[in-house]
Amino acid sequence: MRKRDLERRMRKLAKEYGVPVRSTEGGSHTKWHAGSEAMPVPRHAEVNERTAKGILENWESILIEAAKEQEAQ
């Protein structure tokens, strides 16, 4: 999967959950932050399909927790 497609899906999920996100650049990864959690995304043009699937699954669970945090405030 292309990195930009993965990031597009991550932004779309965040919008669906109504969670603001930000990203920071690290050594070889971009860290996507939602709430108090962060998800590292490899900075490669192509991301392995299995890796992308795992990232999206973990990202969704991070967004669910961040949405709960927002509701509690």
C-alpha angles and dihedrals in degrees: 000000000000114000092234090054090051091049091048090055091047092052090047092052091048090051091050090054092042093235121145113228136192133187134217129192121239132174102292100346138065112224116217112203126204118168109322095333132083133202119205115220119192114245098231129122089236124038119198112255093236091048091049091050091051092047092052093048092050091043091055092052089049090051092050090054092045091051090052090050090052092051091050092056 
